[in-house]
């Protein structure tokens, strides 16, 4: 279903200087989620970008990736899989450790969340340096999932996060871009 009522998402995103540390300009996406028309547009635009590739699952990264990924999965009529910080999932998991902009992190997924060969769309709120999404892709690949693309609300182009995704970088859709 095409979504024709375009919303200027960038106009809704607030920039918070020096958060979470001096020199960083935080992109506050909460106004997008608080505006029903904007949320519907964002989810619809991402769904339309990937619908023809027939994803079978959307994988969302804790925690804002849940906010985008769940309605995206609903719009596409597919299941949703959570990738969480360690200790948050109640049964068998796979874990990866990775480098963050401000240190290190770890992510986990249920060890039976994805069947080998399932077509997976990874969704998150923001692509910055790419560490978190690269770690998520590693989890999906370990379970045998086939990544068909990546969907983001925001991309910080100047941090070149898509470069970390290697060959998968060809199918990245970001609705809002920041050059610097």
C-alpha positions in Angstrom: 0.0 0.0 0.0 1.5 3.3 -1.0 1.7 6.1 1.5 1.3 9.4 -0.3 0.9 11.9 2.6 4.5 12.9 3.0 5.5 14.2 6.4 8.7 16.2 7.0 10.1 13.9 9.7 13.3 15.9 10.1 11.3 19.0 11.1 9.9 16.9 14.0 13.3 15.6 15.2 14.8 17.7 18.0 18.6 18.1 18.2 19.9 18.1 21.8 23.4 19.6 22.0 26.0 18.0 24.2 24.0 14.9 25.0 24.9 12.2 26.2 28.4 13.9 26.3 29.9 17.2 25.2 30.3 17.6 21.5 27.5 15.1 20.6 24.3 16.4 19.1 21.6 13.9 20.1 18.7 13.3 17.7 15.5 13.0 19.7 13.0 11.0 17.7 10.3 11.0 20.3 8.3 13.7 18.6 8.0 11.5 15.5 6.5 8.7 17.7 4.2 11.2 19.4 2.7 12.4 16.1 0.3 9.8 14.7 0.5 11.0 11.2 4.4 11.1 11.3 4.6 7.6 12.8 2.2 6.2 10.2 4.2 7.8 7.4 7.5 6.6 8.8 6.3 3.0 9.2 4.5 3.0 5.9 7.5 4.4 4.0 9.8 1.8 5.4 7.3 -1.0 4.7 6.8 0.2 1.1 10.6 0.2 0.6 10.9 -3.5 1.6 7.5 -5.0 0.8 8.6 -6.4 -2.7 11.5 -8.2 -1.0 9.0 -10.3 1.0 10.6 -10.2 4.5 9.4 -13.0 6.8 10.6 -11.3 10.0 11.5 -7.9 11.3 14.3 -7.9 13.8 14.4 -4.9 16.1 17.2 -3.7 18.4 16.6 -2.7 22.0 15.0 -0.4 22.7 14.0 2.2 20.2 14.2 -0.4 17.5 11.3 -2.1 19.1 9.2 1.1 18.7 9.9 1.2 14.9 10.2 -2.5 14.3 7.0 -3.7 15.8 4.6 -1.5 13.8 6.8 -2.2 10.7 6.3 -6.0 11.2 2.6 -5.4 11.7 2.4 -3.3 8.5 4.2 -6.0 6.6 2.2 -8.8 8.1 5.2 -10.6 9.5 6.6 -11.6 12.9 8.9 -9.5 15.1 12.0 -10.7 16.8 13.7 -8.8 19.7 17.4 -8.3 20.1 18.2 -7.3 23.7 20.9 -6.5 26.1 22.2 -9.5 28.1 20.0 -11.1 30.7 16.7 -9.8 29.4 15.5 -12.8 27.4 14.1 -15.7 29.5 15.6 -18.8 27.7 18.4 -20.0 25.5 20.2 -17.2 23.7 23.1 -16.4 21.4 25.3 -13.5 22.4 27.7 -11.1 20.5 30.0 -8.5 22.0 30.8 -5.4 19.9 32.3 -1.9 20.0 30.1 1.1 20.6 30.7 4.8 20.1 31.3 5.2 23.8 32.6 1.8 24.9 31.6 -1.9 24.4 28.3 -3.6 24.4 26.6 -7.0 24.1 23.4 -8.2 22.5 21.4 -11.4 22.7 18.7 -13.1 20.7 16.7 -16.2 21.4 18.5 -19.2 19.9 15.4 -20.3 18.1 14.1 -16.9 17.0 15.0 -17.3 13.3 14.8 -20.4 11.2 17.6 -21.0 8.6 16.8 -19.2 5.4 14.1 -16.9 6.8 14.1 -13.5 5.1 15.0 -10.9 7.7 14.6 -7.1 7.7 16.6 -5.4 10.5 15.1 -2.2 11.9 16.4 0.4 14.3 15.8 4.0 15.0 19.2 5.3 14.0 22.3 4.3 12.1 25.4 6.0 13.5 28.7 4.1 13.4 27.0 0.8 12.6 28.3 -1.2 15.6 25.0 -2.2 17.0 23.4 -3.1 13.7 26.5 -5.0 12.6 26.3 -7.0 15.9 22.6 -7.7 15.2 23.4 -8.9 11.7 26.0 -11.3 13.2 23.3 -12.7 15.4 20.9 -13.1 12.5 23.6 -14.7 10.4 24.5 -17.2 13.2 20.9 -18.4 13.2 21.0 -18.8 9.4 18.7 -15.9 8.6 19.0 -14.2 5.2 19.2 -10.4 5.7 17.2 -8.7 2.9 17.8 -5.1 4.2 18.0 -2.6 6.9 15.5 0.1 7.8 16.2 3.2 9.9 14.3 6.3 10.8 17.6 8.4 11.0 21.1 8.0 9.5 24.1 10.0 10.5 25.8 9.9 7.2 29.1 11.5 8.4 29.7 8.5 10.7 29.7 6.1 7.8 27.8 3.3 9.6 26.7 1.7 6.3 30.3 1.0 5.5 30.5 -1.5 8.3 27.7 -3.5 6.8 29.9 -4.5 3.8 28.0 -6.1 1.0 24.7 -5.8 2.8 25.0 -2.0 2.6 23.3 -1.9 -0.8 19.9 -2.3 0.8 19.7 0.3 3.5 16.8 2.7 3.7 17.0 5.6 6.0 14.2 8.2 6.0 16.1 11.1 7.5 19.8 11.9 6.8 22.2 14.2 8.7 25.5 15.1 6.9 27.3 16.6 9.9 
